[in-house]
Amino acid sequence: MFFVVFYRLKHAAERRLSAVTKQELKDLACHIIDEHHDQIMALGDSIFAEPETGWKEFKTAAKIKNVFESLGFPTKDQQCITGVIAQVKGREKKLKVAVMGELDALGVPDSPYADPKTGAAHMCGHHCMIAALSGVAYALHDPRITGELSGDVALMAVPAEEFIEMGYRGQLRREGKIKMFGGKQEFIYRGLMDDIDMMVMQHTTSTEGPKENPIKANVGGTSNGFVSKEVFYVGKASHAGGAPEKGINALNAAKIGLVAIDAQRETFRDEDHIRVHPIITKGGDTVNVVPADVRIETYVRGATIDSILDASAKVNRALKAGGYAVGAETRIDEVPGYLPMNPCPAMQELMYANLVSLLGKEHVGRHIPHSGGSTDAADVAALMPVVHAYIGGAAGEGHSKDYHIENKELAYITAAKALVMTVIDLLADGAAAGLEIKKNFKPAMTKQEYIDKWVNM
């Protein structure tokens, strides 16, 4: 079968045979991915073994850069510190599609797979995403495929999806090295998405349902956005036993502020999916000194920008009340997190059909319930058509020490096939499907509106 397909594809570039179908291109792409099975597996395992948190993914970036360069793609690294972008040229330039994978790990020091020095661990499956991205690169290296695509592809390994280590990122921001804390946000802000028309990606997830008939993949759905806050309560130190009356207890201010947040919760509407989950990152210095330096970090999440901003104002009011109550200074540093996710239904339909062809209809979900979590893919989705699928292979609770990959074939290989098949759908046949999606898509905002309303919030 493949001999016949290869022969037709070989001569199609010369004669522009319309008889070459998308399915034949997809079959060839999947065959190429299977031929590179061992390299894809080895890359994913190597990244898993050396996890790095956001804006520090230098080893991971070097690994995917080596893959891109070995295939001869024009490649730039150090994009927004650690990002890597390879350019794949099609037959003509009607559209440009980005395929993304995420470089970073989490800080989960109690994971058995954590780096003993840094506590970083791939407890969200991003190593699978880079492995799958390499599979797309191998498939698109073949001119029998790219010669039938009426558009270009940007293969993007993107930093810092996990919104963590706020102090470190704040320092990078103060140094002018980043403007935004999320990698895709920074790509938008720095202009690296300016020539992109649409984006395709997938995220590894736990395989769900009964073992005899599990849901192995889902095309994705909506999710919360958020703003992030770092709160500083500044009091006055004094001897906690000998002269507490001479101090101003910043920890008491923080406690009152947290209780005041709880008093707001009944004002949050169910349909807005508001989540506020603060932690105290510093509660004082020593036990016999009245705490004068107390710090809190929190997100305020919600399903719409307006609901996020409304809840955020209430939380700020509550936090300030704590400082006012005891006479402490309250400083709130806000950073725009990620926008609420609204994927493109037409892109989801293409991904769904490809996942069904790979896994069977009974193993693919069309929709997932609204997620209280967040992703910076949503910021891209506000500007252009995006599909953000979820493909299984993991087990355990994400972001926890129990998370692990139990089916690498699904998480690495099937994911790569689904991504490249969707790219072919968008760019083959004169890019008819991609152009139609672009024509009908109405962005939530322009890039300038995004910068004005969100980046400079």
N, C-alpha and C positions, 0 to 999 in steps of 0.2 A: 504493500500500500504506500509506504513512504517513498519507494523508488518512483512510483507514478507521480506523487505529489511533488517530489524534488525536481523531476524532469520538467513538469509544467511550470514550476516556479522559476527554474533556471532560464527558460525561454520567454517567460512572461515579461521580464525586464527589457528584452530586446524587441519583442513584438507587441507589448502592452495587451496581452490577452485578457479580455474581460472574463474569461472562463475561470480564472484563478479566484477562488472564493475566500471569504473571510475564514470559513471553517478550515480550509486547507492551510491558510496562514497560521491559524491557531494550533492545528495539529503539528505543524512543523515547529512552532515555538515551544510547545510542550515536549516534543521529542528532544529538542536541543537542551532544555532544562534537565530532562532525564539523563542526557549524556554527561551533564556537568553535576550530577547528583552528589558525588563525593566532595567536590570542591565547595559546593553550597553548604553541605553539612559541616565540613571542616571549618568554614568561616564562621558559621553560627556558633559552633562549639568554642572556637577560639575567642570570640567576643564575649561569650558567656563566662569564660574563665578569667577574663580581665575586665571586670565592670568598672565604669567610670561615670560619675555623676555629671550633671549638666555644666557646660562651658569648660569641662576638663577632659573631654573625650578624645585625647590626642592619639592614643594607641588605636582606638576603634576607628577613628578617621583615617589613620594611615593604612589600616587593613582594607577598607573599602576603596580607598584611593588606589591601592595597588591593583585591585581587581579592575577598576575602570581603566587605568593606564595600561595594564597588560592587554586589554582589548583594543587599544589604540584610540579611545575616545578622548577628545579634547577635555581636559579635566582641570578644575581649579579647586585647591584646598584652602584652608584658613578663611573660609567665607563666614563672616561673623564668628571669628575665633577658631571654631573647629569644623564648620560645615564643609562638605565636599559636593561639588556639582559637576557632573559629566554631561556633555552635549551629544545627542544622537541625531543625526541628520536623516530626514526622510527624502523621498523623491522630489517633493515640492513643499512649499511653506504656507499652507493654508491655515494651519493651526499649530499651536505648541502646547503639549501636554506635559505636566510635571508628574513624576512618580516619586513618592516620598517614603523614606524610612527614617526612624528615629535612633539616634546614637546613644542616648544616655541611659544610665541605670538609676536605681533608687538608693537611698541610704537605709539599709535594713541590716544592722550589725548582728542581729541574732539569727540571721539566715545561715544555714550550714554552707551556703555557697558564697558568703560575703568575703570580700577582700579583707584580710586580717588587719591591714594597715588603715584602710579608709572606711570600712563598714559598708562600702558600696556593693550592691547585688542586683542582678537582673530579675527582679521580682515582678516585672510587668511585661516581660517578653519582647523588649525592644531589640534584643539580639536576633530574634526571629525575623523582625522586620528588615534588618540590614541583610540577613541571609537571603530573604526573599528578593530584596532589591538587587542583589548580585545575580540572582536567577534571571531577572528581567534584563539585566545587562548582557548576560550570555546570549539570551534569545535575540535581543536587538542588535547584536554584533553581526548577525547573518544578513548579508545584503539581499538575500532572497525574500526577507521579510521587510526590511527598511525600504527596499526598492519598490514596494507596493504601498507605502504609507505616504499620504499627502500632507504630512506635517512632521515636525520635529518633536523630540522627547528630551526633557531635562530630567536626569536621574539625580535626585537630591537626597543626600544623607544630612539630616538636619539636627542641630544640637538641642539639648535642654527643653524637652517637652514637659518633664516633671518639674513642677513649680515648687522647688525646695531650696534649702540653704540660702535663706533670704539675706543674711548678713554678707555672705560672699558675693551674691549678685548685686547687692546694694553698693558694695565697694567697687565692683566692675563698672557699675553705672556712674558712680562718682568720678571714676578715672576716665570716663568717656569711651570705654571699650564696648559697652552695650547701652542701648536706650531702653529696650524692653527685656523682661525677664524670661520670655519664652522664645525658642528658636525660630518658629515659623513667624511669629510676630516681628522678630528682628529682620528676617528675610524680607518681609513686606516693607518694613520701614526703610531698610537700606536699598530698596529697589531691585532686589534679586527676583521678585515675582512680576516685575513690570511687563515682561514679554511673555508671560504665561497666560493661556486662555482658560485652562481647567486643570484640576488636580485629581489624581487617583492614589489612594493608599488603603492599607488595611492594618488592623491591629490584632495582635494575638490575644486570644481570650480562652477561658475555660470551656471545654466541651461540656454541653449541658444535656440534661434529660436522661432517660434510662439507657443503660449500656447496650441493650439490644436494639435501640432505635434512637441514637443521640442526635441532637442538633449540633452539627459540626461547623456551621458558619451562619452568619447573618449579615444582611446588607447594611445594617446600622440604623441609627435613628437620631432623635434630638437629645440634647443634654444641656446641663446648666452652664452658664458663664459665671464669672466671679470677679470681685476686686479683692486685693490682698492688703492687709494693714499690719504695720509694725507700730506698736503703741509703747510710748515711754512715759512712765510716771516718775517724776523727779520730786523727791521729798527732801528731808533734812536729817542727816545722821546724828545720832546721840546715843549715849549709853542706854541699852535697852533695859537694864535693871536699875541703874543708879539715877538716871534722869530722862525717862521716856517722855516726860512732859515737854522737854526742850526740843524734841524731834518732830518731824512730820513723816508719818508712816506711809510710804508709797505702796507697801503691800496692802494696807487697808484700802487705799484708793483703788487698787486693782480689784480687790475682792468686791467692793461696792459696784465698780463698773461692770464686772461679770454678772453679778446678780441683777443689775439694771438691764443688761442685755436679755436675760431670761424673762424679765417683765415685758419685753417687747414681743415675745414669740406669739402671743395670742393675736397680735395684729397682722401676722403674716398669712396671706391667703394660701389655701392648699394648692390652687392651680399655679401659683408662682414658684412652688418648689424651693422656697427659701431655706438655706442651710447656713448656720453660723456656728463655727466650731473652733473656739479660741484655745490656745495653750499659753501657759506662763513659761517663758524661756529663761527668765531670771527673776528670782524672788527676793533678792537681797545679797549681801556679801558675807556677813558672819552672823551667827545666832545672837551674839550679845550686842549687836548694833542695830538701832532702829533702821529698817530698810529705807534707803534713800534712792535706790536705782532699781526699779522693777519694770520688766518688759513683757509684753504680750504679743503674740502673733495670731492672726485670725484671717480666715476667708469669710466673705459674705457672698454666697452663691444664690443664683436665681435663674429662672427660665427665660426672662426677657431683660433687656438693658434697663428699661424703666423700673421693673420690680427690683433689680439689683441696686440701682441708685437710691430708690426709696428706702429699702432695708438698710443700705449702707449709711444713710443719713440718720436713721434711728439708732443704729449701733454707735455711731460717733457721738450722738447726744448722750447715750448711756455711759459710754466710756468717760466722757468729759465730766459727767455728774459725779463719778467716783473721785476724780481729782478735786472738784469743787467742794465735795463734802468734807474733806480733811485738810484742804488748803495746799494740796500738791499741784505741781505743774503737770499738765497733760499734753503730750505731743503725739500726734497721729500722722505717721508717714504712710500715704496710700500709693499703691502701685496698681495700674490696671492689669488685671489677670486676663482670662480668656473670655471671649464672647460666647453667648449661647450658640449651640450647634444647630444648624438647619441645613442638612444635606440636600443635594439636588435629586429629586425623584427620578428624573430621566436617566441620570448616571447610575442610580441604584438599580434601575430595571436592567441595564446592561450587565452590571456586576451580578445581579441575581441569576440571570440566564446562564452566565458563565459558571457560577458556583453550582448551579443545578446540573450542568453538563459534566462537571467534575465529580460531584458528590452524590447526586441523586436528589430529587425534589423533596423526599421525606427527611433529608438531613440539612435542609437550608431554610432558615427563617427569613421572612420578608420584612418584619418589623421587630423592634425591641421596645420595651417600655421606656419612657423618658428617664434618662440617667441623671442622678444627682452629681455625678462626677463631671469633669471638664477636660477639654483638649484644645490646644492652640490650632488644631485643624479647623476649628470653628471660625477663627479669624480669617483664614483663607476662604472658607465657605461663605463669608459675608460679602466677598468681593468677586467670586467666580464660582462656576459649577464645581462641586466636590462630591466624591463618594468616599466614605470612610467606613469600610466594611470591617467586620470582626470575624476572624477565622480561628478555629479551635486548635487544640493540641495541648493546651495547658490544663493543669489540675491544681486544686487548692485555691485559697483566697488571694487575689491580686494584692500586691503591696504588703504581703505578710511573709513570714519565714516558711510557711507551708507551700508557697507557690512553686511549681516546677513544671517542666515540659515533659509530658508523657508520650507525645506523638509528634516527633520531629518531622516525619514525612508530611503530616498535615500542616504543621506550623511553618515549615521552611519551604517545602517543595510545592504543595498545593497552593499555598499563598502566592508564590512566584508565578505560577501558571494563571491564577485568577487575575492578577494584576496585568500581565502582558496580554492576556486575551481581551481585557477591557480596553487597553490601549489600541489594539488592533481594531476593535469595534469602532472606536472613535476616529481613527485615522485612515483606515482602508476605504476602498470604494470612493476615492476622491474626498475623504473626510466628511462624507455626507451626514453621518450621524452626529459627529462632533460639531459641525457647523450648524445643524438644526438645534442642537442643545444650546449652543452659544447664543443663537438668535432669540430663543424663547426665554432665556434666563434673565431675571431681573435682580440685580445685586441689591443687597440690603443697604449698601453705602458705597461710595467711591473711595479710592485710596485716600484722597484728601480729607473726605469726611471721616474716614477711619482715624486718620492722624489727629484731626481737630477734636473729634468726639471721644475717642478712646485713648490714643497714645498720650495726648496732652490733657487728659481728664483732670 
